[in-house]
Amino acid sequence: MGAKGQLGLEWTKRLSRENLAFTATDYQELDISDTEAVALYLDEHKPDVVLNCAAYTNVDGAESDFKANNLLNHSAPAAIAELCDAKGIVFVHYSTDYVFSGNIEDKQAYPLGYPIDAPVNPVNKYGEAKLMGEQAIQQSGKNYLIIRIAWLCSAYGKNFMKTMIRFGSEKPKLTIVNDQFGSPTFTFDVVDATLRILQTPERGIFHVTTEGMYSWFDFANAIFNEAGIKVETEPVGSDAYPMVAKRPAYSKLDTSRFKEISGGVSYHMADGIKRVLSELNSSS
Ligand SMILES: NC(=O)c1ccc[n+]([C@@H]2O[C@H](COP(=O)([O-])OP(=O)(O)OC[C@H]3O[C@@H](n4cnc5c(N)ncnc54)[C@H](OP(=O)(O)O)[C@@H]3O)[C@@H](O)[C@H]2O)c1
């Protein structure tokens, strides 16, 4: 579900390489908010696992488009989780670092990142709806994975990495926010981590991101260095870029549960940047 989004496209690419039967749907084939259509689809295709990559991801739009935000990030995944539970299907849902408050003080309180069970307190409407979606899925049963990710990047769609490559190639100088901290997550790492978790009996909530902690300024400079883009960069505070929706100042996620069950697998920003650049170069 949501097969034409960033993460959905990555899943389609990976599953096409694996010896696994799958069907990929987006809006046009299956509207996730049409519960009756989803139930019929599940009865027809009888999957073992449903991967929900569909969502309302316009964080600023969510501040006014309450209906779509709530429908796609809360009510629809809640209904699909119930259907999956009743039919013995594992429901995999992706959530976000934005379920946490992101107060800068939490950088000291949780230096390894927010643990899975840290208190939640979203600061924007997108985070609120994603949290309500999580809570409804948790109430639906036990056969689900909620994988929280952050700063998602890939060779597909729109994301920070692609925006920086474009701006860095077009402009002589960029000012980039240096007071929001977290870690990027790459779609291929999310797919890899999900497959690893699915091979275990573990269910529930997981955090998956790259190691380390960076500001957007750090992340952008790492992209420019790796891509060989010569652009002057200046660090600025978030107030230089007023946004409709409030953004968390600190949104690092503690990935230790995933590392424990995967035998210590970890993902790294430098590797992710290299791979996205190589995929972008081979597709251009
Ligand atoms: N992007 C990030 O930085 C980020 C960070 C943390 C967590 N996440 C989470 O990660 C997941 C994947 O994000 P993403 O960036 O891959 O999202 P995305 O690129 O926006 O993809 C979402 C896909 O869902 C589709 N969709 C929208 N409404 C639908 C409906 N009613 N029925 C079926 N499909 C529908 C979209 O189609 P249209 O494009 O036509 O609307 C789009 O193809 C989401 O759960 C998101 O909340 C993302």
The ligand as an SDF file (V2000), in Angstrom:
LIG
                    3D

 48 52  0  0  0  0  0  0  0  0999 V2000
    9.1520   11.2760    4.5140 N   0  0  0  0  0  0  0  0  0  0  0  0
    9.7050   11.3250    5.7350 C   0  0  0  0  0  0  0  0  0  0  0  0
   10.6500   12.0990    5.9870 O   0  0  0  0  0  0  0  0  0  0  0  0
    9.1920   10.4190    6.8200 C   0  0  0  0  0  0  0  0  0  0  0  0
    9.7410   10.5420    8.1000 C   0  0  0  0  0  0  0  0  0  0  0  0
    9.2640    9.7040    9.1160 C   0  0  0  0  0  0  0  0  0  0  0  0
    8.2680    8.7890    8.8360 C   0  0  0  0  0  0  0  0  0  0  0  0
    7.7370    8.7100    7.5860 N   0  0  0  0  0  0  0  0  0  0  0  0
    6.6700    7.7310    7.3400 C   0  0  0  0  0  0  0  0  0  0  0  0
    7.1720    6.7730    6.4090 O   0  0  0  0  0  0  0  0  0  0  0  0
    6.1050    6.2900    5.5900 C   0  0  0  0  0  0  0  0  0  0  0  0
    6.4970    6.4100    4.1330 C   0  0  0  0  0  0  0  0  0  0  0  0
    6.7390    7.7980    3.8440 O   0  0  0  0  0  0  0  0  0  0  0  0
    7.0930    8.2830    2.3580 P   0  0  0  0  0  0  0  0  0  0  0  0
    7.9720    9.4840    2.4750 O   0  0  0  0  0  0  0  0  0  0  0  0
    7.5220    7.1160    1.5240 O   0  0  0  0  0  0  0  0  0  0  0  0
    5.6560    8.7760    1.8750 O   0  0  0  0  0  0  0  0  0  0  0  0
    5.2280    9.3190    0.4410 P   0  0  0  0  0  0  0  0  0  0  0  0
    6.4080    9.3730   -0.4760 O   0  0  0  0  0  0  0  0  0  0  0  0
    4.4240   10.5630    0.6660 O   0  0  0  0  0  0  0  0  0  0  0  0
    4.2790    8.1530   -0.0940 O   0  0  0  0  0  0  0  0  0  0  0  0
    3.0020    7.9310    0.3760 C   0  0  0  0  0  0  0  0  0  0  0  0
    2.2410    7.2370   -0.7310 C   0  0  0  0  0  0  0  0  0  0  0  0
    0.9110    6.9550   -0.2570 O   0  0  0  0  0  0  0  0  0  0  0  0
    0.0210    7.3100   -1.3070 C   0  0  0  0  0  0  0  0  0  0  0  0
   -1.3290    7.5550   -0.8230 N   0  0  0  0  0  0  0  0  0  0  0  0
   -1.8620    8.7100   -0.3770 C   0  0  0  0  0  0  0  0  0  0  0  0
   -3.1680    8.5420   -0.0730 N   0  0  0  0  0  0  0  0  0  0  0  0
   -3.4550    7.2350   -0.3140 C   0  0  0  0  0  0  0  0  0  0  0  0
   -4.6170    6.4520   -0.1990 C   0  0  0  0  0  0  0  0  0  0  0  0
   -5.7880    6.9850    0.2480 N   0  0  0  0  0  0  0  0  0  0  0  0
   -4.5750    5.1590   -0.5420 N   0  0  0  0  0  0  0  0  0  0  0  0
   -3.4160    4.6090   -0.9950 C   0  0  0  0  0  0  0  0  0  0  0  0
   -2.2720    5.3010   -1.1370 N   0  0  0  0  0  0  0  0  0  0  0  0
   -2.2850    6.5940   -0.7900 C   0  0  0  0  0  0  0  0  0  0  0  0
    0.6360    8.5610   -1.8920 C   0  0  0  0  0  0  0  0  0  0  0  0
    0.0470    8.8870   -3.1200 O   0  0  0  0  0  0  0  0  0  0  0  0
    0.0110   10.4540   -3.5780 P   0  0  0  0  0  0  0  0  0  0  0  0
    1.4320   10.8920   -3.6640 O   0  0  0  0  0  0  0  0  0  0  0  0
   -0.6900   10.3910   -4.8820 O   0  0  0  0  0  0  0  0  0  0  0  0
   -0.7630   11.1820   -2.5060 O   0  0  0  0  0  0  0  0  0  0  0  0
    2.0840    8.1330   -1.9860 C   0  0  0  0  0  0  0  0  0  0  0  0
    2.3150    7.3820   -3.1510 O   0  0  0  0  0  0  0  0  0  0  0  0
    4.8760    7.0800    6.0230 C   0  0  0  0  0  0  0  0  0  0  0  0
    4.1470    6.3340    6.9600 O   0  0  0  0  0  0  0  0  0  0  0  0
    5.4280    8.3140    6.6920 C   0  0  0  0  0  0  0  0  0  0  0  0
    4.5350    8.8430    7.6650 O   0  0  0  0  0  0  0  0  0  0  0  0
    8.1880    9.4950    6.5760 C   0  0  0  0  0  0  0  0  0  0  0  0
  1  2  1  0
  2  3  2  0
  2  4  1  0
  4  5  1  0
  4 48  2  0
  5  6  2  0
  6  7  1  0
  7  8  2  0
  8  9  1  0
  8 48  1  0
  9 10  1  0
  9 46  1  0
 10 11  1  0
 11 12  1  0
 11 44  1  0
 12 13  1  0
 13 14  1  0
 14 15  2  0
 14 16  1  0
 14 17  1  0
 17 18  1  0
 18 19  2  0
 18 20  1  0
 18 21  1  0
 21 22  1  0
 22 23  1  0
 23 24  1  0
 23 42  1  0
 24 25  1  0
 25 26  1  0
 25 36  1  0
 26 27  1  0
 26 35  1  0
 27 28  2  0
 28 29  1  0
 29 30  1  0
 29 35  2  0
 30 31  1  0
 30 32  2  0
 32 33  1  0
 33 34  2  0
 34 35  1  0
 36 37  1  0
 36 42  1  0
 37 38  1  0
 38 39  2  0
 38 40  1  0
 38 41  1  0
 42 43  1  0
 44 45  1  0
 44 46  1  0
 46 47  1  0
M  CHG  2   8   1  16  -1
M  END
$$$$
